[in-house]
Amino acid sequence: DWLATVRAGARQVSDDTMGKVRFDEASGVPISLVLTSVTKEQARRRVAAYAAWLATIPAPPVARVRVVSSPELEGPVAAMFRGEIARHFPADTFHVTSSHTGADVLFHTPDPRWR
């Protein structure tokens, strides 16, 4: 099953002390990287690994990076995520939005298996 394979790959991106990939298909944001109490360098490494992993799976409609207990990273995480996603996806295939708690990447042509 493709989703089981995606979930297995997420375990390699997750790090219990810095960031964990979470799945919630019902929310409209099926995949999120939750960064909790991390430094800027730790966030950079986790976001880079997350973006690289996203490039290996069927594109979801939305993928999120959420910052918890690191308010100084909220703006920089959006820029980090945009830069890392751009390393793996053509610029015309996604759009990144930021919020007060992180950033979302919206893929213009998500894989239909996510529906």
N, C-alpha and C positions, 0 to 999 in steps of 0.2 A: 504494500500500500504506500502510495507516494507521501502521504502525510506522516506516516510512521517514520519514513526515511528522513523527512524534514525535521521532525522532532528529535531524532537521534543525532542529527548534525548539530542541532541547537545546543545539545549538551557539551559539545566541544567548544562552543563559543562562550558558554556561560562560565562564570567564576563566582562562586558563592560569596566571596569577600568583596568583589568589585562590581559585578553586574550579572544579571540573570535574564535569559531570554524567556519570555512568557507568551503563552498562546491563549487567545480568547476570540475564537471565530465569530461568536455571537455579537461582539461589541462593534463590529465595523472596522476594527483595527486588529487583524488576526495575529500580528507578531509585534512584540515590544521588547526592547532592551531596557531594563530598569537598572539605573546606576544609583547606588546608595552610598552616601558618604565617601565619595572618591575625590582624589586630587585631579588636577587638570591632566597630568601625564597618564594616570590610570584611566581616566575617561577617554583620552585619545587612543590608547591601546585597545580598549574594549570597543569603541566605535569603529576603529579600523577593522578589527576582526569581525564585527557584526556586518559591516558593509561588504566585506569580502565574502562572507558566508551567504548573504542575501543574493549575491551574484551567482551562486551555485544552485539555487532552488527556484521552483516556479515562482514568478513574480507575483507577490500579493497585491491587492489593491492599495493597501497602505501598510507601511512599517513605521514604528515609532521608537524614538529614544526618549525615555522619561528620566528626569533627574529628581532624586529624593534626598533631602538633607544635604544638598550642596548648592545653595542658591547662587553662589558666585559663578557656577558653571552653566546656568540656564542659557544665556546668550551664546557663549563660546561653543556649547554643545551643538547648537543649530549650525554654526559655521563649520565645525568639525564634521558633522554628519553630511552636510552638503558637499564638502570637499572629498570625503571618502566615497560617497555614492558616485560622484563624478569620475572617480578613478576606475569604476567598474561598469558604469552604464553610460550610454550616449546621452548627451545633454538634453536632447529632444524627447527622451523617454520617461522623464520624471519631473516632479516639481517638489521642492522642499518648503514647508511652512514651519514657522516657529511659534511657540506659545510660552507662557510663563513657566511651564514645567519641562520644556524640552523641544522636540521637533518631530515632524512627520514627513515621510517621503511618500508622495502619491505617484504611483506608477500609471502612466497613461494607458498602457495595454496590459492589464494584469492577466495572469494565466486563469482561464475559466474554471479550473479545478477549485479555486478558492470560493466559488459561489455556493 
